[in-house]
Structures are given as C-alpha cells and as structure tokens.
C-alpha cells in the first residue's frame, strides 16, 4: 500500500505494509511540532522568570543603596556602632528576600517538573 501523502518520501510507505508505514511517517512529522511547542513554552516560562528576577534584583539593589545611605548617616550622627547595626539590618533583609525568592523558584521548578510528568 502506497502512502496517501504525495509529499512523503519515506521508503517505509512503499514496502507494502497495510498503512503502518504511513502512520509512522505521520507520527514523525507531528512529533517535531510537539517538541517545538513544548520547548517554546519552556522558553517563555524561563523568560518570565528572568524578568521577575531582574525586577526583584533591582529592588534589592535599590534597598542596598538606601541601606548604604542610612549607614553613612548613622555613622555621621551616632558613630560606628549605629552604622554597623544599620548595615546588619539591611543585609539581613536582603538575605531574607533572596531566601524567599529562592524558595519561590524551587517551588515553581518542582511544580513544573510534576506537571511535565503528569503528576497532580
């Protein structure tokens, strides 16, 4: 049985099978579309994560700049001890923000992995 697709150049379609060569040919044609769609969806999610990360890192940078300004003012007004307290407080909040975002990313990654494996 010949392949009903005229553009099909696969030799398997001409070997006289009862359509199985044509089915294999169709599956091979369709698979790259599915793979491409899956990859494009993953790329889109990664781009969203990168944008989100950029926004969050920019906010952290701004916070560090504010902390530095506060630390300088604290040093001028109250001395070294107060400056160290301000810096410690600023760094602590940055650590907390980074840890929270890390947990957010890990949670999203685990959710996407379970989704891709069909786990609910």
N, C-alpha and C positions, 0 to 999 in steps of 0.2 A: 504494500500500500504506500503510495507516494504521499508526501506531506502536503496538506491542503494550502500551506503557506507558500506562495510563489517565491518570496524572497529568501526562504530558508535554503541554506547551502549545506546543511548538515548531512553527512553521508548516512547517519543512523536512520534517517527518514526514508531512505531508499532501499533498505535491506529486507523489506517485505514483512515487517512486523505489523501487527494489527493496531497501529496507531500509537504504540508506546514510544517510538522514536520521536513522533511529533509532540507527545506530551512532555518528554524530556526536553525537547527543544524549547517549548513554551515556558517550562519552569526555569530554564537557563536564561531566557530573555527577561522574565519577570523578576528574577532574583536581584540583579543589579539595581533595579529601581527601588526595591525594598531596602537594600543595603544603603543606597544613597539617601533615601528618605530618613532612615534611622540615624545615619551619620549627620545629616543636616540638622535633625532635631537635637542631637547631642551638641553640635557646634553652637546652635542657638542658645541652649542652656548654659554652655560654658561662657558665651559672650555676655549673657545676663549676669552670671556670677562675677565676671571680670568687672563689669560696670558697677555692680553693687560693691565689690571690694574696693574699687577706685574711690567711690563716694565715701565709704567708711574710712579708708586710709587718709583721705583728705581731711575728714573731720578729726581724726586722731592727730594729724599734723597740726591742724589749727589749735587743737587743745594743748599740744606740746608747746606751741609758740606762746599761747596765753599763760601756760604754766611758767615758762621762762621769764616772761614779763613780770608776773607776780613774784617770782623768786628774786628777781633783781630788786623790785620794790621792797620786798620783805627784808632783803639784806640791807638796803639803804636805811630803812626805818627801824628795824628791830635786830639786825645782826645775823650772824651766820646760823645760829640755831634755828631761827624762824625760817630762813631761806631753805635749810635742809628739810624742815617739816613740809614746806610748800612743795618742794621737789618730790619728796617721798609720796605725798598725797597725789600729785599729778601723775607720777609713774605708776602708782597703784591703780589709778582709774584707767590708765592705758592698758595695763596688764589685764584688768578685768574685762575691758571692751574687746581686746584681742582674744581672750579665752572664750567669751560669749560667742564671738563670730566664728571661732574655730569649731565650737560645738554645733553651731548653726550649719556650717559647711559639712561637718561629719554626718550630722543627721540627714541633710539633704542627699548626700552621697549614698548613705545606706538605704534611704527610701528609693532612690533611683535604681540602685542595684536590685533591690527586691522587686521593683516594678518591672525591670527588664527580664527578670527570671520568672515573672508571673506570680510572685508571692504577694498575697494580700496583706 
